[in-house]
């Protein structure tokens, strides 16, 4: 079941004080959120930390565990789906001990949070995230000089691996409103090989969205493309290391939310570390 956009907590937040963001502020509203474990390939039985980071270009500040913000914080592995354990207020936000070899999926789905963005900041981030429809609506409504009230939701995932890589094991949908699903196991791949990803909104393919890939070692150089009619993109990631795949989708906010726009921020992190001979890259 798709989580509801407006929870009772979010309604209270929307009617409370709204954060004002300027171009020079460090507010998190128009920044990425991603999951970064202390190890992407832990040994079976090893305890690792699962951090939530907020920032831009893979430079982020920790987001401590906050039950007010969490709708779902889960782990999916060979033993099933279970809540991510952790202590409120702590960083890392979660603690994970791998119990079975294979792919481990970590998911974080936030409750909606309100924010007020200056006209300049909102116009800038709408452009950067490829939200052309929203930019067009703002132009048609003569709102480009107006501040924007928004509610945003985080839909973050991370893929970890324990044991020998198995191409038969792959990512799966967790039921988040906006979600990136890897269609090949990244731990069987290396730089230069095809890495297909599917983007869904409410469980259905989302076409025409700008999907970007960012590498920790070279974050200023982004690989980006628009999703096709099936919601798919296929990256040839140029180097090994930690990768962040991200996309943003925005709609008009529902009545009663106290906002004009509602945005959903999807992210997917993993690590490429397998050497690929030039003749094998495809």
C-alpha positions as CSV (number, residue, x, y, z in Angstrom):
1,X,0.0,0.0,0.0
2,X,1.3,3.4,-0.9
3,X,1.9,5.6,2.2
4,X,-0.5,8.5,2.6
5,X,1.0,11.9,1.5
6,X,-0.5,13.9,4.4
7,X,-0.3,12.4,7.8
8,X,-1.7,14.0,11.0
9,X,1.8,14.9,12.0
10,X,2.4,16.6,8.6
11,X,-0.8,18.6,8.9
12,X,0.4,20.0,12.2
13,X,3.8,20.7,10.6
14,X,2.2,22.4,7.7
15,X,0.2,24.8,9.9
16,X,3.3,25.5,12.1
17,X,6.3,27.6,11.5
18,X,7.6,27.0,8.0
19,X,11.4,27.2,7.4
20,X,12.4,30.1,5.1
21,X,15.2,29.2,2.7
22,X,17.5,31.6,0.9
23,X,20.3,31.0,-1.6
24,X,22.8,31.3,1.2
25,X,21.1,29.0,3.8
26,X,22.0,25.4,4.6
27,X,18.4,24.2,4.8
28,X,17.7,20.7,3.7
29,X,14.5,21.3,1.6
30,X,16.1,21.4,-1.8
31,X,19.0,19.1,-1.0
32,X,19.5,15.4,-1.6
33,X,19.1,12.8,1.1
34,X,20.9,9.5,0.7
35,X,21.7,6.4,2.8
36,X,25.3,5.7,3.4
37,X,26.3,2.5,5.3
38,X,29.7,2.3,7.0
39,X,30.3,-0.7,4.7
40,X,28.6,-1.6,1.4
41,X,29.9,-5.2,1.5
42,X,29.9,-6.3,5.1
43,X,30.8,-9.8,6.2
44,X,27.9,-12.0,7.4
45,X,27.4,-11.3,11.1
46,X,29.2,-8.0,11.1
47,X,27.4,-5.0,12.7
48,X,27.5,-1.8,10.6
49,X,26.1,1.7,10.9
50,X,23.5,3.1,8.5
51,X,23.8,6.9,8.1
52,X,21.3,9.3,6.6
53,X,23.1,12.2,4.9
54,X,21.6,15.4,3.5
55,X,23.5,17.7,1.2
56,X,24.6,18.3,-2.4
57,X,27.2,16.7,-4.7
58,X,27.7,13.9,-2.2
59,X,28.9,16.3,0.5
60,X,26.4,16.0,3.3
61,X,25.6,16.5,7.0
62,X,24.2,13.7,9.1
63,X,20.5,13.5,9.8
64,X,20.1,11.8,13.2
65,X,17.3,9.3,13.7
66,X,14.1,11.2,14.3
67,X,10.8,9.3,14.9
68,X,8.8,12.4,14.0
69,X,10.2,12.2,10.4
70,X,10.1,8.5,9.9
71,X,7.3,6.8,8.1
72,X,9.3,3.6,7.2
73,X,12.9,2.7,7.9
74,X,13.3,-0.9,6.9
75,X,15.7,-3.7,6.0
76,X,14.9,-6.4,3.4
77,X,17.2,-9.5,3.0
78,X,16.9,-13.2,2.6
79,X,15.0,-13.5,6.0
80,X,12.3,-11.0,5.0
81,X,11.4,-7.4,5.8
82,X,12.0,-5.9,9.2
83,X,12.3,-2.5,10.9
84,X,15.7,-0.8,11.0
85,X,16.8,-0.7,14.6
86,X,18.4,2.4,16.1
87,X,18.4,4.9,18.9
88,X,16.4,8.1,18.6
89,X,18.7,11.1,18.1
90,X,21.6,9.0,17.1
91,X,24.0,9.1,14.1
92,X,24.2,6.5,12.5
93,X,20.4,6.5,12.3
94,X,20.3,2.8,12.1
95,X,22.3,-0.3,13.0
96,X,22.4,-3.5,10.9
97,X,23.8,-6.9,11.4
98,X,23.7,-9.0,8.2
99,X,22.4,-12.5,9.0
100,X,22.3,-14.1,5.6
101,X,24.5,-13.8,2.5
102,X,23.2,-12.0,-0.5
103,X,21.6,-8.7,-1.3
104,X,20.4,-6.4,1.5
105,X,18.0,-3.5,0.7
106,X,17.7,-0.6,3.2
107,X,14.8,1.8,2.7
108,X,13.9,5.1,4.3
109,X,10.6,6.8,3.6
110,X,9.9,10.0,5.4
111,X,6.7,11.8,6.5
112,X,6.0,15.0,4.6
113,X,7.8,18.1,5.8
114,X,6.9,21.7,4.9
115,X,9.2,24.4,3.6
116,X,9.0,27.9,2.2
117,X,11.5,28.6,-0.6
118,X,12.3,32.0,-2.0
119,X,11.3,32.5,-5.6
120,X,14.9,32.6,-6.8
121,X,15.8,29.4,-4.9
122,X,12.7,27.5,-6.0
123,X,13.2,28.5,-9.6
124,X,16.8,27.4,-9.5
125,X,16.1,24.0,-8.0
126,X,13.2,23.3,-10.3
127,X,15.5,23.9,-13.2
128,X,18.4,21.8,-11.7
129,X,16.1,18.8,-11.1
130,X,14.6,19.0,-14.6
131,X,11.0,19.8,-13.4
132,X,10.1,21.5,-16.6
133,X,6.3,21.0,-16.2
134,X,6.4,22.8,-12.8
135,X,8.5,25.6,-14.3
136,X,6.0,26.0,-17.1
137,X,3.1,26.2,-14.7
138,X,4.9,28.9,-12.8
139,X,5.4,30.9,-15.9
140,X,1.8,30.5,-17.1
141,X,0.5,31.6,-13.7
142,X,2.9,34.5,-13.5
143,X,4.3,33.1,-10.3
144,X,8.0,33.1,-11.1
145,X,8.6,36.0,-8.8
146,X,6.6,34.5,-5.9
147,X,7.9,32.4,-3.1
148,X,6.8,28.8,-3.0
149,X,5.3,26.7,-0.2
150,X,6.2,23.1,-0.6
151,X,5.9,19.8,1.2
152,X,8.7,17.2,0.5
153,X,9.0,13.5,1.1
154,X,12.2,11.4,1.1
155,X,12.2,8.0,-0.6
156,X,15.8,6.7,-0.1
157,X,17.2,3.2,-0.7
158,X,20.6,1.6,-0.5
159,X,21.9,-1.8,-1.8
160,X,24.4,-3.7,0.2
161,X,26.0,-7.1,-0.4
162,X,27.3,-9.9,1.8
163,X,29.0,-12.9,0.4
164,X,29.8,-13.9,-3.2
165,X,27.9,-11.8,-5.8
166,X,25.0,-13.5,-7.5
167,X,23.5,-12.0,-10.7
168,X,20.2,-13.8,-9.9
169,X,19.6,-11.6,-6.9
170,X,18.3,-8.1,-7.6
171,X,16.7,-5.1,-6.1
172,X,12.9,-5.0,-5.6
173,X,10.2,-2.4,-5.0
174,X,9.5,-1.4,-1.4
175,X,6.3,0.4,-2.1
176,X,7.5,4.0,-1.7
177,X,5.6,6.7,-3.5
178,X,8.6,7.5,-5.7
179,X,11.1,4.7,-6.1
180,X,14.2,3.8,-8.0
181,X,14.6,0.0,-8.6
182,X,17.9,-1.4,-9.9
183,X,17.2,-4.0,-12.6
184,X,20.7,-5.6,-12.4
185,X,22.7,-6.5,-9.3
186,X,25.4,-3.7,-9.1
187,X,27.7,-6.1,-7.2
188,X,28.0,-8.2,-10.3
189,X,29.0,-5.2,-12.4
190,X,31.9,-2.9,-12.9
191,X,32.5,0.5,-14.5
192,X,31.3,0.7,-18.1
193,X,28.7,-2.0,-18.0
194,X,25.0,-1.4,-18.5
195,X,23.2,-0.6,-15.3
196,X,19.4,-0.3,-15.9
197,X,17.2,1.4,-13.3
198,X,13.4,1.8,-13.3
199,X,11.6,4.8,-11.8
200,X,8.1,4.4,-10.5
201,X,5.5,6.8,-9.0
202,X,2.8,5.1,-7.0
203,X,3.9,1.8,-8.4
204,X,3.6,2.9,-12.0
205,X,6.4,3.8,-14.5
206,X,7.3,7.5,-14.5
207,X,8.3,8.7,-17.9
208,X,10.2,11.8,-18.8
209,X,11.8,12.3,-15.3
210,X,15.4,13.5,-15.1
211,X,17.5,10.8,-13.4
212,X,21.0,11.6,-12.4
213,X,24.0,9.5,-11.3
214,X,26.7,11.0,-9.0
215,X,30.0,9.4,-8.0
216,X,31.5,10.1,-4.6
217,X,35.0,10.6,-6.1
218,X,33.9,12.9,-8.9
219,X,30.6,14.4,-7.9
220,X,30.7,17.5,-10.1
221,X,30.5,15.3,-13.2
222,X,27.0,13.9,-13.3
223,X,25.6,11.3,-15.7
224,X,21.9,12.1,-16.5
225,X,19.1,11.1,-18.8
226,X,15.3,11.2,-19.0
227,X,13.3,8.0,-18.2
228,X,11.6,6.4,-21.1
229,X,7.9,5.4,-21.3
230,X,8.6,2.4,-19.1
231,X,10.3,4.6,-16.5
232,X,13.7,3.1,-17.4
233,X,17.1,4.6,-17.8
234,X,20.3,2.6,-18.6
235,X,23.5,4.1,-17.3
236,X,27.1,3.2,-18.3
237,X,28.7,4.4,-15.1
238,X,32.2,5.5,-16.0
239,X,34.0,4.5,-12.8
240,X,33.9,2.3,-9.8
241,X,33.2,3.6,-6.3
242,X,30.1,4.7,-4.4
243,X,27.3,5.9,-6.6
244,X,24.1,7.9,-5.9
245,X,21.2,7.6,-8.4
246,X,18.6,10.3,-7.8
247,X,15.3,11.7,-9.2
248,X,12.7,14.2,-8.1
249,X,9.0,14.3,-9.0
250,X,6.7,17.2,-8.2
251,X,2.9,17.6,-8.2
252,X,0.5,20.2,-7.1
253,X,-0.1,19.8,-3.4
254,X,-3.4,18.3,-2.2
255,X,-6.0,20.6,-0.6
256,X,-5.5,21.1,3.1
257,X,-1.8,20.6,3.0
258,X,-1.0,24.3,3.4
259,X,1.4,24.1,0.4
260,X,1.3,24.8,-3.3
261,X,3.6,21.9,-4.3
262,X,4.4,18.4,-3.2
263,X,7.8,16.9,-4.1
264,X,9.1,13.4,-3.8
265,X,12.9,12.8,-3.7
266,X,14.1,9.3,-4.6
267,X,17.7,8.1,-4.1
268,X,19.6,4.8,-4.5
269,X,23.1,4.2,-3.3
270,X,25.5,1.3,-3.9
271,X,29.1,0.5,-4.7
272,X,30.8,-0.6,-7.9
273,X,34.1,-2.3,-7.2
274,X,34.6,-5.1,-9.8
275,X,37.3,-4.7,-12.4
276,X,36.0,-5.1,-15.9
277,X,38.3,-5.9,-18.8
278,X,37.9,-3.5,-21.7
279,X,36.8,-6.4,-24.0
280,X,34.1,-7.4,-21.5
281,X,32.5,-4.0,-21.0
282,X,29.1,-3.9,-22.5
